[in-house]
Amino acid sequence: MKKMKFQTPLLAASLALAAFMPAHAAPVLDQSQLNDSGSAGFSSGYERSQAFTAGVKGKLSRLDFGLEAMGKTGGLVFSLFAATGGTPKEAALFSLTLSREQLTTGWTQLDLSSQDFFVDAGAQYAFGFKATDVNTSWALNITAGSVDPYAGGAMFGRSPATQTWSLNPNPVTSQLNWDLQFRTWVDPSAVANKVPEPGSLALVLGSLMGLGLVRRRKA
C-alpha cells in the first residue's frame, strides 16, 4: 500500500510533464482550386508558381497539385515563398527536390510535415516549380474563366534571365485570372502546442527529482 501511495504523486507529475509534449490532430483542408481546363508548360529554367491566402493558422502539412505531363528526364524543384500584395517574393523560404518516383500525372500529394513550416490565417504565400533538367518540359493543370476561379491568389511565372515574377495572361482572351490546380492541408493543433516556458518546465522536472529523493529516503 505504501508503494501505491508513492506512485500516485509520481503519476501526477508524469502526466503534468506529458502535457507539454506535442499532440497533433489530422490536417484539415484549407485552400483549394480544383478546376482543370488546360495546362501550363515550363522548361529551360522557367518557373511556375501559385499564390494563395491561408485561411487557417497552423502547420502546413501537405500540398496537392495537379500534374498534366511529366518531362522526359529529371524531376522537379518545389519551392515555397512568402507573398506580398499577391505576388511571390524572389527568394524562396525553402526548397525541396522531387524525384520522378515522387511524382505522378494527375494529383501528386507532397508531404511537408517534416518542414515545420507554419502559416498565419490571412497571410499570403506561394508555391512554385521548376525542372531539375532544363532540357525537358513539364506541364501543370490550370484553369481560367470570366470569373476568377481562385480569389486568394493567381498563377505567376518567371524566367531565369529576369528572376522577376509576372502574371501569366491567357493568350486567347488576355485574362489574368489563371490558377494552378491545388489543395493545401494545415494542422491547426500544431500552433497550440508551443514549447513550455523554462520556469514551468523546471518546476515539473524539480517535482520529479524531489519525488526521487523521497523514494530514496523511504528506502
C-alpha positions in Angstrom: 0.0 0.0 0.0 2.9 2.4 0.8 4.2 1.8 -2.7 0.8 2.7 -4.2 0.8 6.0 -2.2 4.2 6.9 -3.7 3.2 6.1 -7.2 0.1 8.5 -7.1 2.1 11.8 -7.0 4.7 10.3 -9.4 1.9 9.6 -11.9 0.5 13.1 -11.4 3.9 14.6 -12.1 4.4 12.4 -15.1 1.1 13.5 -16.5 2.0 17.1 -16.0 5.2 16.6 -18.0 3.3 14.8 -20.7 1.0 17.8 -21.1 4.0 19.7 -22.6 4.5 17.0 -25.2 3.1 17.9 -28.7 0.0 16.2 -29.9 -1.2 16.7 -33.4 -4.6 16.2 -35.0 -5.3 15.3 -38.6 -4.6 18.1 -41.0 -7.6 19.9 -42.4 -8.2 21.1 -46.0 -7.6 24.8 -46.1 -7.2 26.3 -49.6 -8.2 24.6 -52.9 -8.6 25.2 -56.6 -10.0 22.0 -58.2 -10.9 23.1 -61.7 -8.8 21.9 -64.6 -9.4 23.3 -68.1 -5.9 23.2 -69.6 -2.2 23.0 -68.8 0.8 25.4 -68.4 4.1 24.1 -69.6 7.6 25.2 -68.4 11.1 24.3 -69.3 14.7 25.7 -69.6 14.8 27.0 -66.1 11.4 28.7 -66.3 9.3 28.6 -63.1 5.6 28.4 -62.5 4.1 29.5 -59.1 0.7 29.8 -57.5 0.0 32.4 -54.8 -2.6 31.5 -52.1 -4.0 33.1 -48.9 -4.0 30.9 -45.9 -7.4 30.6 -44.1 -6.3 28.5 -41.1 -3.4 29.2 -38.8 -1.2 26.2 -38.2 1.5 23.9 -39.7 1.4 23.5 -43.5 1.4 19.7 -43.6 0.7 18.8 -47.2 0.3 20.2 -50.7 -1.6 18.5 -53.5 -1.1 19.7 -57.1 -2.3 18.6 -60.5 0.4 17.5 -62.9 -0.6 17.3 -66.5 2.5 15.9 -68.1 5.9 14.8 -66.8 9.2 15.7 -68.5 11.2 13.1 -70.3 14.1 13.3 -67.7 14.8 14.6 -64.3 12.5 15.8 -61.5 11.1 19.0 -60.1 12.3 21.6 -57.6 9.5 22.6 -55.3 9.8 26.0 -53.5 7.7 27.9 -51.0 7.7 31.7 -51.0 6.2 34.5 -48.9 4.0 36.8 -51.0 3.3 40.5 -50.8 0.2 42.0 -52.5 -0.4 38.6 -54.0 3.0 38.5 -55.7 5.6 35.9 -54.7 8.8 37.2 -53.3 12.0 36.5 -55.2 13.8 34.4 -52.6 12.3 31.0 -51.5 11.7 30.2 -47.8 12.7 26.6 -48.5 13.0 24.3 -51.5 12.8 20.5 -52.0 14.0 18.4 -54.9 11.4 15.9 -56.0 12.5 12.8 -57.8 10.4 11.2 -60.6 9.4 8.5 -58.2 7.6 11.0 -56.0 5.6 12.4 -58.9 2.7 11.2 -61.0 0.3 12.6 -63.6 -2.9 13.7 -62.0 -2.9 14.6 -58.3 0.5 14.5 -56.6 0.5 14.6 -52.8 3.5 16.3 -51.3 4.1 15.7 -47.6 5.5 18.8 -45.9 5.1 17.8 -42.3 8.8 17.4 -41.7 9.5 21.0 -42.8 7.8 22.5 -39.7 6.5 25.5 -41.7 3.7 27.5 -40.1 1.2 29.7 -41.9 -0.9 32.5 -40.5 -4.6 33.0 -41.4 -4.9 35.8 -43.9 -1.2 35.8 -44.8 -0.2 35.2 -48.4 2.3 32.6 -49.7 3.1 30.9 -53.0 4.5 27.6 -54.1 6.4 27.1 -57.3 8.1 24.5 -59.5 11.0 24.3 -61.9 12.6 21.4 -63.7 15.8 19.8 -62.5 16.7 19.1 -66.1 16.4 22.4 -68.1 16.3 20.5 -71.3 12.9 18.9 -70.7 9.4 20.3 -70.4 6.7 19.7 -67.7 3.1 20.8 -67.5 0.8 21.7 -64.6 -3.0 21.6 -64.6 -4.5 25.1 -64.7 -7.9 26.8 -65.2 -9.2 30.2 -66.1 -12.5 31.9 -66.8 -14.5 35.1 -66.9 -14.9 34.7 -63.1 -11.7 34.3 -61.2 -11.6 30.6 -60.2 -9.5 31.3 -57.0 -9.8 34.7 -55.5 -7.0 34.1 -52.9 -4.1 34.3 -55.5 -3.1 33.8 -59.1 -0.5 31.9 -61.2 2.8 33.5 -61.9 5.9 32.7 -64.0 9.5 33.9 -64.2 12.4 33.2 -66.5 16.0 32.6 -65.3 17.0 35.8 -67.2 14.9 38.2 -65.2 14.1 36.4 -62.0 11.1 38.6 -61.7 7.6 37.1 -61.2 4.9 38.2 -63.6 1.2 37.2 -64.1 0.6 34.7 -66.9 -2.1 36.1 -69.2 -4.5 33.9 -71.1 -3.1 34.0 -74.7 -6.6 33.8 -76.2 -8.6 36.2 -74.0 -5.7 38.2 -72.3 -7.3 37.4 -68.9 -5.0 37.4 -65.9 -7.0 35.0 -63.7 -5.1 31.8 -64.4 -4.8 29.5 -61.4 -3.0 26.2 -60.9 -4.9 23.2 -59.6 -4.0 22.6 -55.9 -5.0 21.9 -52.4 -3.3 22.9 -49.1 -3.6 21.0 -45.8 -3.0 22.6 -42.4 -2.6 21.2 -38.9 -4.2 23.8 -36.7 -3.4 21.9 -33.5 0.3 22.4 -34.1 0.1 26.1 -33.2 -1.3 25.5 -29.7 1.5 23.1 -28.7 4.2 25.7 -28.0 7.4 25.0 -26.2 6.8 25.4 -22.4 8.3 28.3 -20.6 11.6 27.4 -18.9 10.2 28.2 -15.4 7.2 25.9 -15.9 9.3 23.0 -17.3 11.8 23.4 -14.5 9.0 23.2 -11.9 7.8 19.9 -13.2 11.3 18.5 -13.5 12.0 19.7 -10.0 8.9 17.9 -8.7 10.0 14.6 -10.3 13.5 15.0 -8.8 12.0 15.7 -5.4 9.9 12.6 -5.6 13.0 10.6 -6.4 14.7 11.8 -3.3 11.7 10.9 -1.2 11.8 7.4 -2.6 15.5 7.1 -1.7 14.9 8.2 1.9 12.0 5.8 2.4 14.1 3.0 1.0 
